[in-house]
Amino acid sequence: MHPIHDVDVLLLMATALAAKRRPAELVEIMAAAHLIHGSIPLDVDLAAAFLRLSSQGLLAEEAGRYGLTPDAAAFMAGVRHKRKAEPEERLLAIKAALADYTPKGGGAAIALATEQIGAAIQAHRAFLKSPGRNMLVPKPKPALDKAKRPGQWRKLDGGRRAKH
């Protein structure tokens, strides 16, 4: 059994979120990690996680973009968790499944420089301060007052009138 780092699990989940339809850039993966965890791990830890996960055949690089390998996509689909589960519960489920995972074959190691990851983190932080919108961040839900909730209107007297 090999040690499972929390950063590995977060990076795997963030990459799965950011690279659903196409391989994602580093900035998109950092935005997804920030969305899931509320913060971004250190660049040194992320560089080591990229190296570990890619050497296990879970992450792949394609023209400067990163995504899950077909084995990793099947692994993530096989992880059992509730659909509406909190991110912490999902991370724990993925960590438990990753502890039991045995790599089928080694992959090409992705050795990223900490400067490259640091630049992606800084770009994400600068984007958060800009007036633009981040599509990965969920929209805030408006607080509705129960008394002013829109709905069916009804009369206070029950809607009946006495006949004379």
Secondary structure, 3 states (H helix, E strand, C coil): CCCCCHHHHHHHHHHHHHCCCCCECHHHHHHHHHHHHCCCCCHHHHHHHHHHHHHCCCEEEECCEEEECHHHHHHHHHCCCCCCCCHHHHHHHHHHHHHHCCCCCCCCCCCCCHHHHHHHHHHHHHHHHCCCCCCCCCCCCCCCCCCCCCCCCCCCCCCCCCCC
